[in-house]
Amino acid sequence: MTDFEFSEYRIDLFPKNLKKAIKAKGYTQTRLAKKAKIPFETISAWVTGRSIPRIDSLVMVCNVLEISIDDLLR
C-alpha cells in the first residue's frame, strides 16, 4: 500500500490553476501550445474547463511550465 491518494487531486481546480501557471510563466495560451506541441484549441478547452488533458499531455504541459502535476491539481 502506498501513501498516494487520488482523492487528494481535484480536476475541478485544473482550469484555474492552469490559467494561473500560464500567466506566472509569462506565456500566452498560444505560446504554451507551441512549446508543448499541443493544439491551441486543446489548451483553450482546458483553460475554460470544456475538457481535461490526457496524462501524457499533462506531463508535457508541466514540463514546459516547469511545475508539478500537484501545482495543477491541488
HTML snippet that shows the backbone in 3Dmol.js (N, CA, C, O; Angstrom):
<script src="https://3Dmol.org/build/3Dmol-min.js"></script>
<div id="view" style="width:600px;height:400px;position:relative"></div>
<script>
const pdb = `
ATOM      1  N   MET A   1       0.835  -1.181   0.000  1.00  0.00           N
ATOM      2  CA  MET A   1       0.000   0.000   0.000  1.00  0.00           C
ATOM      3  C   MET A   1       0.881   1.247   0.000  1.00  0.00           C
ATOM      4  O   MET A   1       1.901   1.293   0.688  1.00  0.00           O
ATOM      5  N   THR A   2       0.491   2.240  -0.761  1.00  0.00           N
ATOM      6  CA  THR A   2       1.256   3.487  -0.817  1.00  0.00           C
ATOM      7  C   THR A   2       0.482   4.593  -0.127  1.00  0.00           C
ATOM      8  O   THR A   2      -0.691   4.439   0.215  1.00  0.00           O
ATOM      9  N   ASP A   3       1.161   5.704   0.069  1.00  0.00           N
ATOM     10  CA  ASP A   3       0.513   6.868   0.669  1.00  0.00           C
ATOM     11  C   ASP A   3      -0.253   7.692  -0.355  1.00  0.00           C
ATOM     12  O   ASP A   3      -0.943   8.647   0.001  1.00  0.00           O
ATOM     13  N   PHE A   4      -0.133   7.327  -1.618  1.00  0.00           N
ATOM     14  CA  PHE A   4      -0.779   8.083  -2.691  1.00  0.00           C
ATOM     15  C   PHE A   4      -2.287   7.938  -2.621  1.00  0.00           C
ATOM     16  O   PHE A   4      -2.813   6.834  -2.478  1.00  0.00           O
ATOM     17  N   GLU A   5      -2.969   9.051  -2.723  1.00  0.00           N
ATOM     18  CA  GLU A   5      -4.438   9.052  -2.713  1.00  0.00           C
ATOM     19  C   GLU A   5      -4.936   9.878  -3.891  1.00  0.00           C
ATOM     20  O   GLU A   5      -4.594  11.054  -4.017  1.00  0.00           O
ATOM     21  N   PHE A   6      -5.738   9.270  -4.747  1.00  0.00           N
ATOM     22  CA  PHE A   6      -6.329  10.034  -5.846  1.00  0.00           C
ATOM     23  C   PHE A   6      -7.249  11.119  -5.320  1.00  0.00           C
ATOM     24  O   PHE A   6      -7.429  12.150  -5.969  1.00  0.00           O
ATOM     25  N   SER A   7      -7.832  10.900  -4.154  1.00  0.00           N
ATOM     26  CA  SER A   7      -8.766  11.880  -3.602  1.00  0.00           C
ATOM     27  C   SER A   7      -8.084  13.206  -3.285  1.00  0.00           C
ATOM     28  O   SER A   7      -8.753  14.222  -3.096  1.00  0.00           O
ATOM     29  N   GLU A   8      -6.742  13.199  -3.225  1.00  0.00           N
ATOM     30  CA  GLU A   8      -6.014  14.437  -2.975  1.00  0.00           C
ATOM     31  C   GLU A   8      -6.010  15.352  -4.197  1.00  0.00           C
ATOM     32  O   GLU A   8      -5.760  16.551  -4.075  1.00  0.00           O
ATOM     33  N   TYR A   9      -6.282  14.800  -5.352  1.00  0.00           N
ATOM     34  CA  TYR A   9      -6.263  15.569  -6.589  1.00  0.00           C
ATOM     35  C   TYR A   9      -7.664  16.018  -6.956  1.00  0.00           C
ATOM     36  O   TYR A   9      -8.631  15.270  -6.808  1.00  0.00           O
ATOM     37  N   ARG A  10      -7.762  17.251  -7.436  1.00  0.00           N
ATOM     38  CA  ARG A  10      -9.067  17.811  -7.790  1.00  0.00           C
ATOM     39  C   ARG A  10      -9.009  18.367  -9.206  1.00  0.00           C
ATOM     40  O   ARG A  10      -8.456  19.439  -9.452  1.00  0.00           O
ATOM     41  N   ILE A  11      -9.588  17.616 -10.120  1.00  0.00           N
ATOM     42  CA  ILE A  11      -9.581  18.031 -11.516  1.00  0.00           C
ATOM     43  C   ILE A  11     -10.368  19.332 -11.710  1.00  0.00           C
ATOM     44  O   ILE A  11     -10.132  20.062 -12.673  1.00  0.00           O
ATOM     45  N   ASP A  12     -11.294  19.619 -10.805  1.00  0.00           N
ATOM     46  CA  ASP A  12     -12.060  20.862 -10.919  1.00  0.00           C
ATOM     47  C   ASP A  12     -11.179  22.096 -10.709  1.00  0.00           C
ATOM     48  O   ASP A  12     -11.558  23.194 -11.118  1.00  0.00           O
ATOM     49  N   LEU A  13     -10.026  21.939 -10.089  1.00  0.00           N
ATOM     50  CA  LEU A  13      -9.099  23.057  -9.895  1.00  0.00           C
ATOM     51  C   LEU A  13      -8.189  23.277 -11.106  1.00  0.00           C
ATOM     52  O   LEU A  13      -7.541  24.316 -11.229  1.00  0.00           O
ATOM     53  N   PHE A  14      -8.151  22.294 -11.987  1.00  0.00           N
ATOM     54  CA  PHE A  14      -7.223  22.338 -13.113  1.00  0.00           C
ATOM     55  C   PHE A  14      -7.348  23.586 -13.986  1.00  0.00           C
ATOM     56  O   PHE A  14      -6.328  24.229 -14.235  1.00  0.00           O
ATOM     57  N   PRO A  15      -8.538  23.968 -14.467  1.00  0.00           N
ATOM     58  CA  PRO A  15      -8.599  25.146 -15.351  1.00  0.00           C
ATOM     59  C   PRO A  15      -8.047  26.416 -14.703  1.00  0.00           C
ATOM     60  O   PRO A  15      -7.272  27.143 -15.325  1.00  0.00           O
ATOM     61  N   LYS A  16      -8.437  26.681 -13.473  1.00  0.00           N
ATOM     62  CA  LYS A  16      -7.976  27.889 -12.778  1.00  0.00           C
ATOM     63  C   LYS A  16      -6.474  27.836 -12.537  1.00  0.00           C
ATOM     64  O   LYS A  16      -5.774  28.825 -12.755  1.00  0.00           O
ATOM     65  N   ASN A  17      -5.978  26.690 -12.090  1.00  0.00           N
ATOM     66  CA  ASN A  17      -4.550  26.561 -11.811  1.00  0.00           C
ATOM     67  C   ASN A  17      -3.711  26.622 -13.085  1.00  0.00           C
ATOM     68  O   ASN A  17      -2.611  27.174 -13.078  1.00  0.00           O
ATOM     69  N   LEU A  18      -4.222  26.062 -14.171  1.00  0.00           N
ATOM     70  CA  LEU A  18      -3.506  26.142 -15.441  1.00  0.00           C
ATOM     71  C   LEU A  18      -3.415  27.593 -15.906  1.00  0.00           C
ATOM     72  O   LEU A  18      -2.353  28.048 -16.333  1.00  0.00           O
ATOM     73  N   LYS A  19      -4.497  28.295 -15.825  1.00  0.00           N
ATOM     74  CA  LYS A  19      -4.511  29.702 -16.234  1.00  0.00           C
ATOM     75  C   LYS A  19      -3.500  30.510 -15.417  1.00  0.00           C
ATOM     76  O   LYS A  19      -2.770  31.332 -15.970  1.00  0.00           O
ATOM     77  N   LYS A  20      -3.458  30.278 -14.109  1.00  0.00           N
ATOM     78  CA  LYS A  20      -2.502  30.970 -13.244  1.00  0.00           C
ATOM     79  C   LYS A  20      -1.061  30.599 -13.585  1.00  0.00           C
ATOM     80  O   LYS A  20      -0.182  31.461 -13.586  1.00  0.00           O
ATOM     81  N   ALA A  21      -0.820  29.334 -13.872  1.00  0.00           N
ATOM     82  CA  ALA A  21       0.534  28.880 -14.203  1.00  0.00           C
ATOM     83  C   ALA A  21       1.017  29.470 -15.524  1.00  0.00           C
ATOM     84  O   ALA A  21       2.183  29.845 -15.655  1.00  0.00           O
ATOM     85  N   ILE A  22       0.128  29.550 -16.490  1.00  0.00           N
ATOM     86  CA  ILE A  22       0.480  30.158 -17.785  1.00  0.00           C
ATOM     87  C   ILE A  22       0.876  31.613 -17.576  1.00  0.00           C
ATOM     88  O   ILE A  22       1.888  32.076 -18.102  1.00  0.00           O
ATOM     89  N   LYS A  23       0.067  32.325 -16.803  1.00  0.00           N
ATOM     90  CA  LYS A  23       0.332  33.739 -16.534  1.00  0.00           C
ATOM     91  C   LYS A  23       1.628  33.918 -15.747  1.00  0.00           C
ATOM     92  O   LYS A  23       2.421  34.811 -16.048  1.00  0.00           O
ATOM     93  N   ALA A  24       1.846  33.068 -14.737  1.00  0.00           N
ATOM     94  CA  ALA A  24       3.046  33.169 -13.905  1.00  0.00           C
ATOM     95  C   ALA A  24       4.321  32.956 -14.725  1.00  0.00           C
ATOM     96  O   ALA A  24       5.356  33.552 -14.428  1.00  0.00           O
ATOM     97  N   LYS A  25       4.249  32.123 -15.737  1.00  0.00           N
ATOM     98  CA  LYS A  25       5.401  31.856 -16.608  1.00  0.00           C
ATOM     99  C   LYS A  25       5.588  32.975 -17.636  1.00  0.00           C
ATOM    100  O   LYS A  25       6.622  33.048 -18.300  1.00  0.00           O
ATOM    101  N   GLY A  26       4.583  33.843 -17.763  1.00  0.00           N
ATOM    102  CA  GLY A  26       4.655  34.921 -18.745  1.00  0.00           C
ATOM    103  C   GLY A  26       4.293  34.468 -20.144  1.00  0.00           C
ATOM    104  O   GLY A  26       4.647  35.116 -21.129  1.00  0.00           O
ATOM    105  N   TYR A  27       3.585  33.352 -20.228  1.00  0.00           N
ATOM    106  CA  TYR A  27       3.185  32.785 -21.511  1.00  0.00           C
ATOM    107  C   TYR A  27       1.755  33.170 -21.851  1.00  0.00           C
ATOM    108  O   TYR A  27       0.979  33.589 -20.993  1.00  0.00           O
ATOM    109  N   THR A  28       1.435  33.017 -23.113  1.00  0.00           N
ATOM    110  CA  THR A  28       0.053  33.042 -23.573  1.00  0.00           C
ATOM    111  C   THR A  28      -0.355  31.588 -23.822  1.00  0.00           C
ATOM    112  O   THR A  28       0.492  30.695 -23.830  1.00  0.00           O
ATOM    113  N   GLN A  29      -1.629  31.359 -24.020  1.00  0.00           N
ATOM    114  CA  GLN A  29      -2.078  30.019 -24.373  1.00  0.00           C
ATOM    115  C   GLN A  29      -1.434  29.579 -25.694  1.00  0.00           C
ATOM    116  O   GLN A  29      -1.080  28.412 -25.861  1.00  0.00           O
ATOM    117  N   THR A  30      -1.289  30.506 -26.608  1.00  0.00           N
ATOM    118  CA  THR A  30      -0.675  30.209 -27.903  1.00  0.00           C
ATOM    119  C   THR A  30       0.773  29.769 -27.733  1.00  0.00           C
ATOM    120  O   THR A  30       1.205  28.790 -28.340  1.00  0.00           O
ATOM    121  N   ARG A  31       1.518  30.489 -26.911  1.00  0.00           N
ATOM    122  CA  ARG A  31       2.925  30.138 -26.699  1.00  0.00           C
ATOM    123  C   ARG A  31       3.049  28.773 -26.018  1.00  0.00           C
ATOM    124  O   ARG A  31       3.899  27.965 -26.393  1.00  0.00           O
ATOM    125  N   LEU A  32       2.205  28.517 -25.022  1.00  0.00           N
ATOM    126  CA  LEU A  32       2.218  27.211 -24.364  1.00  0.00           C
ATOM    127  C   LEU A  32       1.917  26.104 -25.367  1.00  0.00           C
ATOM    128  O   LEU A  32       2.579  25.067 -25.382  1.00  0.00           O
ATOM    129  N   ALA A  33       0.921  26.335 -26.194  1.00  0.00           N
ATOM    130  CA  ALA A  33       0.544  25.334 -27.196  1.00  0.00           C
ATOM    131  C   ALA A  33       1.724  25.016 -28.118  1.00  0.00           C
ATOM    132  O   ALA A  33       1.991  23.849 -28.403  1.00  0.00           O
ATOM    133  N   LYS A  34       2.418  26.035 -28.576  1.00  0.00           N
ATOM    134  CA  LYS A  34       3.561  25.817 -29.472  1.00  0.00           C
ATOM    135  C   LYS A  34       4.686  25.080 -28.763  1.00  0.00           C
ATOM    136  O   LYS A  34       5.246  24.133 -29.314  1.00  0.00           O
ATOM    137  N   LYS A  35       5.024  25.498 -27.556  1.00  0.00           N
ATOM    138  CA  LYS A  35       6.126  24.875 -26.823  1.00  0.00           C
ATOM    139  C   LYS A  35       5.804  23.433 -26.440  1.00  0.00           C
ATOM    140  O   LYS A  35       6.688  22.577 -26.460  1.00  0.00           O
ATOM    141  N   ALA A  36       4.543  23.157 -26.089  1.00  0.00           N
ATOM    142  CA  ALA A  36       4.144  21.813 -25.670  1.00  0.00           C
ATOM    143  C   ALA A  36       3.741  20.936 -26.858  1.00  0.00           C
ATOM    144  O   ALA A  36       3.489  19.741 -26.705  1.00  0.00           O
ATOM    145  N   LYS A  37       3.684  21.551 -28.047  1.00  0.00           N
ATOM    146  CA  LYS A  37       3.272  20.828 -29.263  1.00  0.00           C
ATOM    147  C   LYS A  37       1.874  20.209 -29.096  1.00  0.00           C
ATOM    148  O   LYS A  37       1.621  19.050 -29.423  1.00  0.00           O
ATOM    149  N   ILE A  38       0.993  21.055 -28.569  1.00  0.00           N
ATOM    150  CA  ILE A  38      -0.412  20.692 -28.352  1.00  0.00           C
ATOM    151  C   ILE A  38      -1.248  21.756 -29.052  1.00  0.00           C
ATOM    152  O   ILE A  38      -0.935  22.940 -28.936  1.00  0.00           O
ATOM    153  N   PRO A  39      -2.293  21.380 -29.769  1.00  0.00           N
ATOM    154  CA  PRO A  39      -3.100  22.389 -30.461  1.00  0.00           C
ATOM    155  C   PRO A  39      -3.638  23.469 -29.513  1.00  0.00           C
ATOM    156  O   PRO A  39      -4.043  23.184 -28.387  1.00  0.00           O
ATOM    157  N   PHE A  40      -3.630  24.709 -29.998  1.00  0.00           N
ATOM    158  CA  PHE A  40      -4.157  25.824 -29.215  1.00  0.00           C
ATOM    159  C   PHE A  40      -5.579  25.544 -28.745  1.00  0.00           C
ATOM    160  O   PHE A  40      -5.933  25.851 -27.607  1.00  0.00           O
ATOM    161  N   GLU A  41      -6.382  24.970 -29.610  1.00  0.00           N
ATOM    162  CA  GLU A  41      -7.788  24.699 -29.259  1.00  0.00           C
ATOM    163  C   GLU A  41      -7.890  23.763 -28.052  1.00  0.00           C
ATOM    164  O   GLU A  41      -8.821  23.868 -27.253  1.00  0.00           O
ATOM    165  N   THR A  42      -6.942  22.863 -27.931  1.00  0.00           N
ATOM    166  CA  THR A  42      -6.922  21.944 -26.795  1.00  0.00           C
ATOM    167  C   THR A  42      -6.581  22.693 -25.512  1.00  0.00           C
ATOM    168  O   THR A  42      -7.241  22.513 -24.489  1.00  0.00           O
ATOM    169  N   ILE A  43      -5.555  23.529 -25.566  1.00  0.00           N
ATOM    170  CA  ILE A  43      -5.182  24.344 -24.398  1.00  0.00           C
ATOM    171  C   ILE A  43      -6.358  25.218 -23.988  1.00  0.00           C
ATOM    172  O   ILE A  43      -6.681  25.311 -22.803  1.00  0.00           O
ATOM    173  N   SER A  44      -6.992  25.851 -24.951  1.00  0.00           N
ATOM    174  CA  SER A  44      -8.142  26.709 -24.679  1.00  0.00           C
ATOM    175  C   SER A  44      -9.278  25.933 -24.006  1.00  0.00           C
ATOM    176  O   SER A  44      -9.913  26.429 -23.075  1.00  0.00           O
ATOM    177  N   ALA A  45      -9.522  24.717 -24.485  1.00  0.00           N
ATOM    178  CA  ALA A  45     -10.580  23.885 -23.894  1.00  0.00           C
ATOM    179  C   ALA A  45     -10.247  23.533 -22.448  1.00  0.00           C
ATOM    180  O   ALA A  45     -11.144  23.460 -21.608  1.00  0.00           O
ATOM    181  N   TRP A  46      -8.973  23.317 -22.151  1.00  0.00           N
ATOM    182  CA  TRP A  46      -8.584  23.024 -20.771  1.00  0.00           C
ATOM    183  C   TRP A  46      -8.778  24.241 -19.874  1.00  0.00           C
ATOM    184  O   TRP A  46      -9.312  24.125 -18.771  1.00  0.00           O
ATOM    185  N   VAL A  47      -8.342  25.414 -20.348  1.00  0.00           N
ATOM    186  CA  VAL A  47      -8.430  26.644 -19.550  1.00  0.00           C
ATOM    187  C   VAL A  47      -9.880  27.015 -19.258  1.00  0.00           C
ATOM    188  O   VAL A  47     -10.185  27.563 -18.199  1.00  0.00           O
ATOM    189  N   THR A  48     -10.762  26.718 -20.192  1.00  0.00           N
ATOM    190  CA  THR A  48     -12.182  27.049 -19.991  1.00  0.00           C
ATOM    191  C   THR A  48     -12.962  25.919 -19.320  1.00  0.00           C
ATOM    192  O   THR A  48     -14.152  26.064 -19.038  1.00  0.00           O
ATOM    193  N   GLY A  49     -12.293  24.800 -19.068  1.00  0.00           N
ATOM    194  CA  GLY A  49     -12.955  23.689 -18.389  1.00  0.00           C
ATOM    195  C   GLY A  49     -13.828  22.836 -19.284  1.00  0.00           C
ATOM    196  O   GLY A  49     -14.623  22.038 -18.786  1.00  0.00           O
ATOM    197  N   ARG A  50     -13.699  22.985 -20.598  1.00  0.00           N
ATOM    198  CA  ARG A  50     -14.511  22.185 -21.522  1.00  0.00           C
ATOM    199  C   ARG A  50     -13.986  20.770 -21.682  1.00  0.00           C
ATOM    200  O   ARG A  50     -14.719  19.873 -22.097  1.00  0.00           O
ATOM    201  N   SER A  51     -12.703  20.566 -21.348  1.00  0.00           N
ATOM    202  CA  SER A  51     -12.133  19.220 -21.406  1.00  0.00           C
ATOM    203  C   SER A  51     -10.974  19.137 -20.432  1.00  0.00           C
ATOM    204  O   SER A  51     -10.534  20.145 -19.880  1.00  0.00           O
ATOM    205  N   ILE A  52     -10.485  17.921 -20.229  1.00  0.00           N
ATOM    206  CA  ILE A  52      -9.343  17.696 -19.352  1.00  0.00           C
ATOM    207  C   ILE A  52      -8.264  16.961 -20.148  1.00  0.00           C
ATOM    208  O   ILE A  52      -8.567  16.261 -21.115  1.00  0.00           O
ATOM    209  N   PRO A  53      -7.013  17.124 -19.740  1.00  0.00           N
ATOM    210  CA  PRO A  53      -5.924  16.526 -20.520  1.00  0.00           C
ATOM    211  C   PRO A  53      -5.721  15.045 -20.240  1.00  0.00           C
ATOM    212  O   PRO A  53      -6.064  14.543 -19.170  1.00  0.00           O
ATOM    213  N   ARG A  54      -5.153  14.355 -21.232  1.00  0.00           N
ATOM    214  CA  ARG A  54      -4.632  13.013 -21.005  1.00  0.00           C
ATOM    215  C   ARG A  54      -3.365  13.169 -20.168  1.00  0.00           C
ATOM    216  O   ARG A  54      -2.775  14.248 -20.123  1.00  0.00           O
ATOM    217  N   ILE A  55      -2.960  12.115 -19.522  1.00  0.00           N
ATOM    218  CA  ILE A  55      -1.796  12.196 -18.637  1.00  0.00           C
ATOM    219  C   ILE A  55      -0.525  12.579 -19.386  1.00  0.00           C
ATOM    220  O   ILE A  55       0.290  13.327 -18.846  1.00  0.00           O
ATOM    221  N   ASP A  56      -0.330  12.098 -20.594  1.00  0.00           N
ATOM    222  CA  ASP A  56       0.880  12.450 -21.341  1.00  0.00           C
ATOM    223  C   ASP A  56       0.912  13.936 -21.678  1.00  0.00           C
ATOM    224  O   ASP A  56       1.972  14.562 -21.648  1.00  0.00           O
ATOM    225  N   SER A  57      -0.240  14.493 -21.994  1.00  0.00           N
ATOM    226  CA  SER A  57      -0.320  15.931 -22.279  1.00  0.00           C
ATOM    227  C   SER A  57      -0.121  16.747 -21.006  1.00  0.00           C
ATOM    228  O   SER A  57       0.524  17.795 -21.028  1.00  0.00           O
ATOM    229  N   LEU A  58      -0.671  16.267 -19.912  1.00  0.00           N
ATOM    230  CA  LEU A  58      -0.499  16.939 -18.628  1.00  0.00           C
ATOM    231  C   LEU A  58       0.980  16.997 -18.243  1.00  0.00           C
ATOM    232  O   LEU A  58       1.466  18.032 -17.788  1.00  0.00           O
ATOM    233  N   VAL A  59       1.678  15.907 -18.421  1.00  0.00           N
ATOM    234  CA  VAL A  59       3.115  15.868 -18.123  1.00  0.00           C
ATOM    235  C   VAL A  59       3.881  16.836 -19.029  1.00  0.00           C
ATOM    236  O   VAL A  59       4.776  17.541 -18.562  1.00  0.00           O
ATOM    237  N   MET A  60       3.543  16.875 -20.298  1.00  0.00           N
ATOM    238  CA  MET A  60       4.213  17.779 -21.237  1.00  0.00           C
ATOM    239  C   MET A  60       4.013  19.241 -20.821  1.00  0.00           C
ATOM    240  O   MET A  60       4.962  20.025 -20.814  1.00  0.00           O
ATOM    241  N   VAL A  61       2.786  19.597 -20.480  1.00  0.00           N
ATOM    242  CA  VAL A  61       2.484  20.972 -20.056  1.00  0.00           C
ATOM    243  C   VAL A  61       3.263  21.313 -18.786  1.00  0.00           C
ATOM    244  O   VAL A  61       3.824  22.403 -18.676  1.00  0.00           O
ATOM    245  N   CYS A  62       3.296  20.399 -17.845  1.00  0.00           N
ATOM    246  CA  CYS A  62       4.037  20.634 -16.605  1.00  0.00           C
ATOM    247  C   CYS A  62       5.525  20.833 -16.887  1.00  0.00           C
ATOM    248  O   CYS A  62       6.162  21.700 -16.288  1.00  0.00           O
ATOM    249  N   ASN A  63       6.073  20.041 -17.789  1.00  0.00           N
ATOM    250  CA  ASN A  63       7.479  20.202 -18.156  1.00  0.00           C
ATOM    251  C   ASN A  63       7.742  21.566 -18.777  1.00  0.00           C
ATOM    252  O   ASN A  63       8.722  22.227 -18.433  1.00  0.00           O
ATOM    253  N   VAL A  64       6.891  21.983 -19.673  1.00  0.00           N
ATOM    254  CA  VAL A  64       7.064  23.285 -20.335  1.00  0.00           C
ATOM    255  C   VAL A  64       6.926  24.436 -19.332  1.00  0.00           C
ATOM    256  O   VAL A  64       7.688  25.401 -19.377  1.00  0.00           O
ATOM    257  N   LEU A  65       5.952  24.325 -18.431  1.00  0.00           N
ATOM    258  CA  LEU A  65       5.719  25.392 -17.448  1.00  0.00           C
ATOM    259  C   LEU A  65       6.645  25.288 -16.240  1.00  0.00           C
ATOM    260  O   LEU A  65       6.666  26.173 -15.384  1.00  0.00           O
ATOM    261  N   GLU A  66       7.413  24.196 -16.180  1.00  0.00           N
ATOM    262  CA  GLU A  66       8.341  23.950 -15.074  1.00  0.00           C
ATOM    263  C   GLU A  66       7.626  23.932 -13.729  1.00  0.00           C
ATOM    264  O   GLU A  66       8.040  24.585 -12.771  1.00  0.00           O
ATOM    265  N   ILE A  67       6.533  23.160 -13.688  1.00  0.00           N
ATOM    266  CA  ILE A  67       5.743  22.982 -12.475  1.00  0.00           C
ATOM    267  C   ILE A  67       5.439  21.493 -12.311  1.00  0.00           C
ATOM    268  O   ILE A  67       5.724  20.688 -13.197  1.00  0.00           O
ATOM    269  N   SER A  68       4.866  21.148 -11.181  1.00  0.00           N
ATOM    270  CA  SER A  68       4.499  19.754 -10.938  1.00  0.00           C
ATOM    271  C   SER A  68       3.014  19.544 -11.228  1.00  0.00           C
ATOM    272  O   SER A  68       2.240  20.497 -11.318  1.00  0.00           O
ATOM    273  N   ILE A  69       2.648  18.301 -11.369  1.00  0.00           N
ATOM    274  CA  ILE A  69       1.233  17.968 -11.532  1.00  0.00           C
ATOM    275  C   ILE A  69       0.452  18.445 -10.305  1.00  0.00           C
ATOM    276  O   ILE A  69      -0.681  18.911 -10.423  1.00  0.00           O
ATOM    277  N   ASP A  70       1.060  18.325  -9.147  1.00  0.00           N
ATOM    278  CA  ASP A  70       0.421  18.812  -7.922  1.00  0.00           C
ATOM    279  C   ASP A  70       0.010  20.272  -8.048  1.00  0.00           C
ATOM    280  O   ASP A  70      -1.058  20.665  -7.580  1.00  0.00           O
ATOM    281  N   ASP A  71       0.867  21.081  -8.686  1.00  0.00           N
ATOM    282  CA  ASP A  71       0.558  22.506  -8.846  1.00  0.00           C
ATOM    283  C   ASP A  71      -0.725  22.732  -9.628  1.00  0.00           C
ATOM    284  O   ASP A  71      -1.404  23.738  -9.425  1.00  0.00           O
ATOM    285  N   LEU A  72      -1.060  21.819 -10.509  1.00  0.00           N
ATOM    286  CA  LEU A  72      -2.253  21.983 -11.335  1.00  0.00           C
ATOM    287  C   LEU A  72      -3.496  21.319 -10.750  1.00  0.00           C
ATOM    288  O   LEU A  72      -4.620  21.713 -11.061  1.00  0.00           O
ATOM    289  N   LEU A  73      -3.293  20.315  -9.908  1.00  0.00           N
ATOM    290  CA  LEU A  73      -4.455  19.530  -9.441  1.00  0.00           C
ATOM    291  C   LEU A  73      -4.733  19.648  -7.944  1.00  0.00           C
ATOM    292  O   LEU A  73      -5.604  18.951  -7.423  1.00  0.00           O
ATOM    293  N   ARG A  74      -4.021  20.501  -7.263  1.00  0.00           N
ATOM    294  CA  ARG A  74      -4.274  20.686  -5.822  1.00  0.00           C
ATOM    295  C   ARG A  74      -4.521  22.118  -5.509  1.00  0.00           C
ATOM    296  O   ARG A  74      -4.752  22.465  -4.350  1.00  0.00           O
TER     297      ARG A  74
END
`;
const viewer = $3Dmol.createViewer("view");
viewer.addModel(pdb, "pdb");
viewer.setStyle({}, {cartoon: {color: "spectrum"}});
viewer.zoomTo();
viewer.render();
</script>
